[in-house]
Amino acid sequence: MRIATWNVNSIRTRVGRVTDWLAATNTDVLAMQEIKCKPEQFPMQPFIDAGYQVTLHGLNQWNGVAFAHKMPAEDVEIGFSEMPGFGPELAQEARAIGATFDGVRLWSLYVPNGRSLDDPHYNYKLEWLDRLAANAAEWLEHEPDQPLALMGDFNIAPLDTDVWNIDDFAGATHVSEPERQAFEAFEQIGLADVVRPRIPEGYTYWDYQQLRFPKNEGMRIDFILGSEAFAERVTDASIERNERKGEGPSDHVPVVVNLD
């Protein structure tokens, strides 16, 4: 079973790249983030033509999460318990969707960016991560033997080596201590980065500006955090760097694991 996560940065813009990649890699389940569309706007037919069903949660032209999958999606869940909202009315955003595929429980997650350390979005980000970790702890407690993975764009670089130059990030989000502690909380409840042991170095995101990709000035912010039952089934992993090349790429690339 091949599982992947990819912040596609607008599925309507990149549907061809995504479906071509799915077909070429024979991926069974792809968790997508930043689909940036409502359900009725999603380009469904190319996925159907490629042999995939799509389960999604999108509210407007921002955010949005989805799964493209070959097998049925069971126990679909939109958002998680007490997931914070943002803005004047604390409206919930389309940032989390969970489903079970052939007994494997997956979540596609688009963690809030945080914007800057003094922005309200930063506190929102920390609260969002705290609630996600609390929910994940409950999931693990209630079903410890079910393979579980939190997948997506976490908007956190846990290690200094996960950015091209840590000195350039002084006073910035993604590398602050509270964010890194929030990321570490997932390890403390029993989830592990199942990709890093196999790929210790490598980025998953390169900004479009300032020739970041040609200069390899990237960040590692996309992860697959798996439970023990999930991690023990992982046989291989990859970061698909070549998907940042060519015409009209997303600024993120797929992160992939194979399960036995």
Secondary structure, DSSP 8 states (H G I E B T S, - for coil): -EEEEEE-S-HHHHHHHHHHHHHHHT-SEEEEE---S-GGGS-HHHHHHTT-EEEEE--SSS--EEEEESS--EEEEES-TT---BTTTTB--S-EEEEEETTEEEEEEE-----STTSHHHHHHHHHHHHHHHHHHHHHHH-TTS-EEEEEE-----SGGGBS-GGGGTT-TTSSHHHHHHHHHHHHTT-EESSTTT--S--SB--SGGGTTTTT--B--EEEEE-HHHHTTEEEEEE-GGGGSSSS--SB--EEEEE-
